[in-house]
Amino acid sequence: MVDSGTGLGRTGREPLRVRLRLWFLTPRGWALFVCGAVALLLAWFLGRRELVNISIFLLTVPLLSAAAVALGRTRLKVRRSFGPDPVTTGASTTVTLSLGHASPLPAGTAMNEHLPQGFGNTPTFSADDPGQAAAAEKTTAYRYRLRPTHRGVYAIGPLRVQLSDPFGLAMRPIAVDRPTPLTVVPPVLPLPVTGVLGSTGTRGTATSHHQATPENDDVMTREYRDGDSLRRVHWPATARHNTLMVRQEQFQRTPRATLVVDTEPLPYQGSYVGSDAPTPIPNFQDAPGTTTPCFDWNIGAVISMGAHLAEQGYDLEVLDETGRPLTDAVPGAPGPGTGLFTGPHAAEDLQLSLASVGLRPAPPRGQKTAADSRDFSPRGGNNPLLLLTGAPTGERAEAWVQRIGTHRSVMVFLVASRPGATWAGTRVFRTAGWTAVPVDAKTPLADAWLELAVRERRTGARGRA
């Protein structure tokens, strides 16, 4: 088993003959060809006919070997699997290559696996001695480990086999399969139960704020008890019984939480420190997106908070800054694609759907961004809403307040690496009555979640006062 960890780049360089596209001859083949050319020159200068025969032999053998390798084919069936798949960032996965071949490879045949840049050394294998058991079909397994450190959908492969002639004069690398996607997802971090979004029942339901009207036929009443809200008093029943009567029924529904991720690049610009500049994020064979550590923090927070809320029975709605499902931005996303995540597999669906989400491409200069429009209206009524953004300016923060309004509970995470970058946005959000918590890309999510709960209670207490 080969352990191929992640590094800063691919080590080693391709041989000169490969860079010059002289792959068809090995150093031994080129040496034989040069000897034939020298023998031909000596035959011409010395006038010796026997040297001509020798030179023709030396020149022809490498060329015939190269032609045989160029026309040669190998019947290999490669099956690549990962365990586990998907894999979380920082964890390791074992890649298993199962090779089924009708005709066995010659012993010592070199094979190497193509890896994306940044995954360290290329794993190299050598075919075993085929022996008598390989006269018929045979399956050989090779294994190596990968330890990815960043999320994304990576292309692992193809497997390249170095075809060679029996004399080692010519060699040709050939890809025998296609790349296989490896999905790397952020981990689900445990969060403390704070009740910041309200309480739910044991079966994932919460009491609805819907009030039954006096005309409803299914109204059930009982006598008023100390502590009952006066808003539940049923006045027609009170008139009939000559005593205070309250509605007894409580409609149950599944609560919904809305999580909005700002994918505009502008809030994440101007807050870079050192290596926090934008980096590409792979998306298998599609064009890579762009991400930053602060944006990655937001994506990881959405996944962990979504898993935490799903365990409490919430339906999750994940949107971008335009109000559309965030997963629509991912070509070929393996998740639901509707922006709504429910049930026991909500956390896994979130991880898969957000694995390769990147920042939205910057609009041309002078063109309005999606965040400047006024058509943003998340569904869900008065359900809680969590907004995750970077370091917006005061003007952009005001635009968010105008688009969402102050009639619902809104909680905001502002992520920036440069101290003070989130001050303007935080001030605007808190002035509007929202709960705003500034963090940086290194802040533990559990600490930020607790801080959000503390500030939400203070905001609620001020609102009641």
C-alpha positions as CSV (number, residue, x, y, z in Angstrom):
1,M,0.0,0.0,0.0
2,V,1.3,3.4,-0.9
3,D,0.5,6.4,1.3
4,S,0.1,9.5,-0.9
5,G,-0.6,12.5,1.4
6,T,-1.3,16.0,0.4
7,G,1.6,18.3,-0.3
8,L,2.2,21.7,-1.8
9,G,2.7,20.2,-5.3
10,R,3.7,17.3,-7.4
11,T,7.3,16.3,-6.6
12,G,9.8,15.4,-9.4
13,R,9.8,16.4,-13.0
14,E,9.0,14.5,-16.2
15,P,12.0,13.1,-18.1
16,L,13.5,15.2,-20.9
17,R,12.4,12.7,-23.5
18,V,8.8,13.0,-22.3
19,R,8.9,16.8,-22.4
20,L,10.4,16.6,-25.9
21,R,7.7,14.0,-26.9
22,L,10.4,11.4,-27.5
23,W,8.5,8.8,-25.5
24,F,8.6,6.1,-28.1
25,L,12.2,5.2,-27.4
26,T,13.9,4.5,-24.1
27,P,17.5,5.5,-23.3
28,R,18.5,2.0,-24.4
29,G,16.6,2.4,-27.7
30,W,18.2,5.8,-28.3
31,A,21.6,4.4,-27.6
32,L,21.1,1.6,-30.1
33,F,19.8,4.1,-32.7
34,V,22.8,6.4,-32.2
35,C,25.2,3.5,-32.5
36,G,23.5,2.6,-35.8
37,A,23.9,6.2,-37.1
38,V,27.6,6.2,-36.1
39,A,28.1,2.8,-37.8
40,L,26.5,4.2,-41.0
41,L,28.8,7.2,-41.0
42,L,31.9,5.0,-40.5
43,A,30.7,2.7,-43.3
44,W,30.5,5.8,-45.6
45,F,33.9,7.1,-44.6
46,L,35.7,3.8,-44.5
47,G,33.9,2.2,-47.4
48,R,33.2,-1.0,-45.4
49,R,30.0,-2.8,-46.6
50,E,29.8,-5.0,-43.5
51,L,29.3,-1.8,-41.4
52,V,26.3,-0.9,-43.5
53,N,24.5,-4.2,-42.6
54,I,25.3,-3.6,-38.9
55,S,24.1,0.0,-39.0
56,I,20.8,-1.0,-40.8
57,F,20.2,-3.6,-38.0
58,L,20.9,-1.1,-35.3
59,L,18.7,1.5,-36.8
60,T,15.8,-0.8,-37.7
61,V,15.4,-2.7,-34.4
62,P,14.5,0.4,-32.2
63,L,12.1,1.7,-34.9
64,L,10.4,-1.7,-35.2
65,S,10.1,-1.9,-31.4
66,A,8.6,1.6,-31.3
67,A,6.1,0.6,-34.0
68,A,5.1,-2.5,-32.1
69,V,4.6,-0.5,-28.9
70,A,2.6,2.2,-30.8
71,L,0.2,-0.4,-32.3
72,G,0.0,-2.4,-29.1
73,R,-3.1,-2.5,-26.9
74,T,-3.7,-3.7,-23.4
75,R,-7.1,-5.2,-22.3
76,L,-7.4,-4.0,-18.8
77,K,-10.6,-3.4,-16.8
78,V,-10.0,-1.0,-14.0
79,R,-12.4,-0.5,-11.1
80,R,-11.5,2.3,-8.7
81,S,-13.3,2.6,-5.3
82,F,-12.8,4.7,-2.2
83,G,-13.3,3.8,1.4
84,P,-14.9,5.9,2.8
85,D,-16.6,7.9,0.0
86,P,-17.3,10.7,0.6
87,V,-14.4,11.6,2.8
88,T,-14.2,14.5,5.2
89,T,-11.4,17.0,5.0
90,G,-8.4,16.0,7.1
91,A,-9.4,12.4,7.1
92,S,-7.9,9.6,4.9
93,T,-9.5,7.4,2.4
94,T,-8.2,4.2,0.9
95,V,-8.2,4.0,-2.9
96,T,-8.5,0.4,-4.2
97,L,-7.6,-0.3,-7.9
98,S,-9.0,-3.6,-9.1
99,L,-7.4,-4.7,-12.4
100,G,-9.0,-7.4,-14.4
101,H,-7.1,-8.4,-17.5
102,A,-7.7,-11.1,-20.1
103,S,-4.0,-11.2,-21.0
104,P,-1.6,-10.7,-18.0
105,L,0.7,-7.8,-18.0
106,P,4.4,-8.6,-18.3
107,A,6.2,-8.7,-14.9
108,G,7.6,-5.4,-13.9
109,T,5.3,-3.3,-16.0
110,A,5.1,0.2,-14.5
111,M,1.8,1.7,-13.6
112,N,1.1,5.1,-12.1
113,E,-2.0,6.8,-10.9
114,H,-2.7,10.4,-12.0
115,L,-3.6,12.7,-9.0
116,P,-4.7,16.3,-8.9
117,Q,-2.1,18.9,-8.2
118,G,-1.5,19.2,-4.4
119,F,-2.0,15.5,-3.6
120,G,1.7,14.8,-3.3
121,N,3.7,12.0,-5.0
122,T,2.1,10.0,-7.8
123,P,1.5,6.4,-6.7
124,T,3.5,4.0,-8.8
125,F,3.0,0.3,-9.0
126,S,4.7,-2.6,-10.7
127,A,2.9,-5.6,-12.2
128,D,3.5,-8.8,-10.3
129,D,5.0,-12.0,-11.9
130,P,1.9,-13.3,-13.8
131,G,2.8,-17.0,-13.3
132,Q,0.7,-19.9,-14.5
133,A,-2.5,-18.6,-12.8
134,A,-2.5,-15.6,-15.1
135,A,-2.9,-17.7,-18.2
136,A,-6.6,-17.1,-17.9
137,E,-8.4,-14.0,-16.5
138,K,-6.9,-12.6,-13.4
139,T,-7.8,-9.7,-11.0
140,T,-5.1,-7.8,-9.2
141,A,-5.8,-5.2,-6.4
142,Y,-3.5,-2.3,-5.6
143,R,-4.2,0.1,-2.7
144,Y,-3.0,3.5,-1.6
145,R,-4.2,6.2,0.8
146,L,-5.1,9.8,0.2
147,R,-5.6,12.5,2.8
148,P,-7.3,15.6,1.2
149,T,-7.3,18.8,3.2
150,H,-9.8,20.9,1.2
151,R,-13.3,20.3,0.1
152,G,-14.3,19.7,-3.5
153,V,-15.0,17.0,-6.1
154,Y,-11.6,15.8,-7.3
155,A,-10.8,13.7,-10.4
156,I,-8.7,10.7,-9.4
157,G,-7.1,8.9,-12.3
158,P,-6.7,7.8,-15.0
159,L,-4.4,4.9,-14.4
160,R,-1.4,5.0,-16.9
161,V,0.4,1.9,-17.9
162,Q,3.9,2.0,-19.4
163,L,3.8,-0.4,-22.4
164,S,7.2,-1.7,-23.5
165,D,8.7,-4.2,-25.9
166,P,10.5,-7.3,-24.6
167,F,13.9,-5.7,-25.2
168,G,13.1,-2.4,-23.4
169,L,13.9,-0.3,-26.4
170,A,10.6,1.5,-26.7
171,M,8.0,2.6,-24.1
172,R,4.6,4.3,-24.4
173,P,2.3,5.4,-21.5
174,I,-1.3,4.7,-22.1
175,A,-4.4,5.7,-20.0
176,V,-6.5,2.5,-19.5
177,D,-9.5,4.1,-17.7
178,R,-11.3,7.3,-17.0
179,P,-11.0,9.5,-13.9
180,T,-13.3,8.7,-10.9
181,P,-14.8,11.5,-8.8
182,L,-13.8,11.7,-5.1
183,T,-16.0,13.9,-3.1
184,V,-14.4,15.7,-0.1
185,V,-16.8,17.3,2.3
186,P,-16.4,19.5,5.4
187,P,-17.0,17.6,8.6
188,V,-20.1,17.9,10.7
189,L,-19.0,19.6,13.9
190,P,-21.1,19.0,17.1
191,L,-22.9,22.0,18.4
192,P,-24.4,22.6,21.9
193,V,-28.1,22.7,22.3
194,T,-29.0,26.3,23.0
195,G,-32.6,26.6,21.9
196,V,-31.6,29.7,19.9
197,L,-34.2,28.9,17.2
198,G,-37.0,27.8,19.6
199,S,-38.0,24.4,21.0
200,T,-39.3,21.4,19.1
201,G,-41.3,18.4,20.1
202,T,-40.0,14.9,20.5
203,R,-41.1,14.0,17.0
204,G,-39.7,17.0,15.2
205,T,-42.8,19.2,15.4
206,A,-43.4,22.6,16.9
207,T,-46.4,24.5,18.0
208,S,-47.7,26.7,15.2
209,H,-48.6,30.3,15.8
210,H,-51.7,29.8,13.6
211,Q,-54.8,30.9,15.6
212,A,-58.1,29.2,14.9
213,T,-60.9,31.6,14.0
214,P,-64.3,31.6,15.9
215,E,-65.9,30.1,12.8
216,N,-63.8,26.9,12.8
217,D,-66.0,23.9,13.5
218,D,-63.1,21.9,15.1
219,V,-62.6,24.3,18.0
220,M,-62.3,22.6,21.4
221,T,-62.5,24.8,24.5
222,R,-61.9,24.4,28.2
223,E,-62.0,26.7,31.2
224,Y,-59.4,29.4,31.6
225,R,-56.4,28.5,33.8
226,D,-53.8,30.7,35.3
227,G,-51.0,31.2,32.8
228,D,-53.1,30.9,29.7
229,S,-52.7,33.6,27.1
230,L,-55.6,36.0,26.7
231,R,-55.2,35.6,22.9
232,R,-56.5,32.1,23.2
233,V,-59.8,33.2,24.8
234,H,-62.8,31.9,22.7
235,W,-65.3,34.7,23.2
236,P,-68.4,32.9,21.7
237,A,-67.8,30.0,24.1
238,T,-67.2,32.4,27.0
239,A,-70.6,34.1,26.3
240,R,-72.4,30.7,26.2
241,H,-70.8,29.4,29.4
242,N,-70.6,32.7,31.2
243,T,-67.0,32.0,32.1
244,L,-63.7,32.5,30.4
245,M,-63.1,29.7,27.9
246,V,-59.9,29.2,25.9
247,R,-59.1,27.2,22.8
248,Q,-57.6,23.9,23.6
249,E,-56.4,22.7,20.2
250,Q,-52.8,23.4,19.1
251,F,-52.0,22.8,15.4
252,Q,-48.7,21.0,15.0
253,R,-46.4,21.5,12.0
254,T,-42.8,20.8,11.1
255,P,-40.7,23.9,11.8
256,R,-38.4,25.3,9.0
257,A,-35.2,27.2,9.3
258,T,-33.8,29.2,6.4
259,L,-30.0,29.5,5.9
260,V,-28.8,32.1,3.4
261,V,-25.2,32.1,2.2
262,D,-23.8,35.2,0.5
263,T,-21.9,34.0,-2.5
264,E,-21.1,37.4,-3.9
265,P,-17.3,37.9,-4.0
266,L,-17.4,41.5,-2.9
267,P,-18.0,40.9,0.8
268,Y,-15.0,38.6,0.9
269,Q,-12.7,41.0,-0.8
270,G,-10.5,43.5,1.1
271,S,-10.3,41.2,4.1
272,Y,-7.5,38.9,3.0
273,V,-4.5,38.3,5.2
274,G,-1.5,36.4,3.9
275,S,-2.7,33.1,2.4
276,D,-6.4,34.0,2.6
277,A,-6.5,35.0,-1.1
278,P,-9.0,33.3,-3.4
279,T,-8.2,29.7,-4.4
280,P,-9.7,27.4,-6.9
281,I,-12.1,24.6,-5.8
282,P,-12.3,21.5,-8.0
283,N,-15.6,20.3,-9.4
284,F,-14.5,17.1,-11.1
285,Q,-14.4,17.7,-14.9
286,D,-16.4,20.9,-14.8
287,A,-14.7,24.3,-14.5
288,P,-13.4,24.9,-11.0
289,G,-15.0,27.5,-8.8
290,T,-13.4,30.0,-6.4
291,T,-13.3,30.0,-2.7
292,T,-11.6,31.7,0.3
293,P,-11.1,30.5,3.9
294,C,-13.9,32.8,5.1
295,F,-16.3,31.4,2.5
296,D,-15.2,27.9,3.4
297,W,-16.0,28.8,7.1
298,N,-19.5,29.7,6.0
299,I,-20.0,26.5,4.1
300,G,-18.8,24.4,7.0
301,A,-21.1,26.3,9.3
302,V,-24.1,25.8,7.1
303,I,-23.4,22.0,7.1
304,S,-22.9,21.7,10.9
305,M,-25.7,24.0,11.8
306,G,-28.0,22.3,9.3
307,A,-27.2,18.9,10.8
308,H,-27.8,20.2,14.3
309,L,-31.1,21.7,13.4
310,A,-32.2,18.6,11.4
311,E,-31.6,16.5,14.5
312,Q,-34.1,18.8,16.4
313,G,-36.7,18.2,13.7
314,Y,-36.3,21.2,11.5
315,D,-36.7,21.3,7.7
316,L,-33.8,23.2,6.2
317,E,-34.0,25.7,3.4
318,V,-30.5,26.6,2.0
319,L,-30.5,29.6,-0.4
320,D,-28.0,32.0,-1.9
321,E,-28.2,35.8,-1.9
322,T,-30.7,35.9,-4.7
323,G,-33.2,33.7,-2.9
324,R,-32.6,30.7,-5.2
325,P,-31.4,27.3,-3.9
326,L,-27.7,27.4,-3.2
327,T,-27.2,23.9,-4.7
328,D,-28.3,25.1,-8.2
329,A,-24.9,26.8,-8.5
330,V,-23.2,23.4,-8.7
331,P,-23.2,21.6,-12.0
332,G,-24.2,18.0,-11.5
333,A,-24.6,18.4,-7.7
334,P,-25.4,15.0,-6.1
335,G,-27.8,16.6,-3.7
336,P,-31.5,17.2,-4.0
337,G,-31.0,20.5,-5.9
338,T,-34.1,22.1,-4.5
339,G,-32.6,23.9,-1.6
340,L,-34.8,22.0,0.9
341,F,-33.3,19.3,3.1
342,T,-35.4,17.1,5.4
343,G,-35.4,13.8,7.1
344,P,-32.6,11.7,8.7
345,H,-30.2,12.2,5.7
346,A,-30.4,15.9,5.7
347,A,-26.8,16.3,6.9
348,E,-25.4,13.9,4.4
349,D,-27.3,15.6,1.5
350,L,-26.0,19.0,2.7
351,Q,-22.4,17.8,2.6
352,L,-22.7,16.3,-0.9
353,S,-24.6,19.3,-2.3
354,L,-22.2,21.9,-0.9
355,A,-19.0,20.1,-1.5
356,S,-17.9,22.2,-4.5
357,V,-20.0,25.3,-4.1
358,G,-17.9,28.4,-4.9
359,L,-18.2,32.1,-5.0
360,R,-20.4,33.6,-7.8
361,P,-18.3,35.0,-10.6
362,A,-17.7,38.7,-10.3
363,P,-20.0,40.8,-12.6
364,P,-18.6,43.2,-15.2
365,R,-17.6,46.6,-13.9
366,G,-20.7,48.8,-13.6
367,Q,-23.2,46.0,-13.6
368,K,-25.5,45.6,-10.6
369,T,-24.8,42.5,-8.5
370,A,-27.5,40.1,-7.4
371,A,-27.3,41.5,-3.8
372,D,-28.3,45.0,-5.1
373,S,-31.7,43.7,-6.4
374,R,-34.9,44.0,-4.4
375,D,-36.5,40.7,-5.3
376,F,-35.0,38.7,-2.4
377,S,-37.8,37.2,-0.3
378,P,-36.9,33.9,1.5
379,R,-39.9,31.6,1.9
380,G,-40.9,30.4,5.4
381,G,-42.9,33.4,6.7
382,N,-41.8,34.2,10.3
383,N,-39.5,31.2,10.6
384,P,-35.9,32.0,11.8
385,L,-33.4,33.0,9.2
386,L,-29.6,32.7,9.5
387,L,-27.5,34.8,7.1
388,L,-23.8,34.0,6.5
389,T,-21.8,36.6,4.8
390,G,-18.3,38.1,4.7
391,A,-17.5,41.8,5.5
392,P,-20.2,43.8,3.8
393,T,-20.0,47.6,3.6
394,G,-22.6,49.6,5.5
395,E,-24.5,50.2,2.2
396,R,-24.7,46.5,1.4
397,A,-25.8,45.7,5.0
398,E,-28.6,48.3,4.6
399,A,-29.6,46.6,1.4
400,W,-29.9,43.3,3.2
401,V,-32.1,44.8,5.9
402,Q,-34.3,46.4,3.3
403,R,-34.7,43.2,1.3
404,I,-35.4,40.9,4.3
405,G,-37.1,43.3,6.6
406,T,-37.2,43.6,10.4
407,H,-40.4,41.7,11.0
408,R,-38.7,38.3,11.4
409,S,-35.9,36.8,13.6
410,V,-32.6,37.2,11.6
411,M,-29.2,36.0,12.9
412,V,-26.1,36.9,11.0
413,F,-22.5,35.6,11.0
414,L,-20.0,38.0,9.5
415,V,-16.7,36.3,8.6
416,A,-13.4,38.3,7.9
417,S,-9.8,37.7,8.7
418,R,-8.9,41.4,8.9
419,P,-9.8,42.9,12.3
420,G,-12.4,45.6,12.1
421,A,-13.5,44.7,8.6
422,T,-17.0,43.6,9.8
423,W,-17.6,46.7,12.0
424,A,-19.8,48.6,9.6
425,G,-22.0,45.7,8.7
426,T,-22.3,44.6,12.3
427,R,-23.4,48.0,13.4
428,V,-26.1,48.2,10.7
429,F,-27.5,44.7,11.4
430,R,-27.7,45.3,15.2
431,T,-29.3,48.7,14.7
432,A,-32.0,46.9,12.7
433,G,-32.7,44.6,15.6
434,W,-30.8,41.6,14.1
435,T,-28.5,39.4,16.0
436,A,-25.0,39.8,14.4
437,V,-21.9,37.9,15.4
438,P,-18.5,38.8,13.8
439,V,-16.0,36.0,13.5
440,D,-12.9,35.1,11.6
441,A,-12.0,32.0,9.6
442,K,-10.2,30.5,12.7
443,T,-13.1,30.9,15.2
444,P,-14.4,27.6,16.4
445,L,-18.0,27.1,15.2
446,A,-19.1,26.0,18.7
447,D,-17.9,29.2,20.2
448,A,-19.6,31.3,17.5
449,W,-22.9,29.3,18.0
450,L,-22.8,30.0,21.8
451,E,-22.1,33.6,21.2
452,L,-25.1,33.7,18.8
453,A,-27.3,32.2,21.4
454,V,-26.2,34.8,24.1
455,R,-26.8,37.7,21.8
456,E,-30.1,36.4,20.6
457,R,-31.4,36.2,24.1
458,R,-30.2,39.8,24.7
459,T,-31.9,41.0,21.5
460,G,-35.1,39.2,22.5
461,A,-35.0,40.7,26.0
462,R,-34.6,44.2,24.6
463,G,-37.4,43.6,22.1
464,R,-39.8,42.5,24.9
465,A,-38.8,45.5,27.0
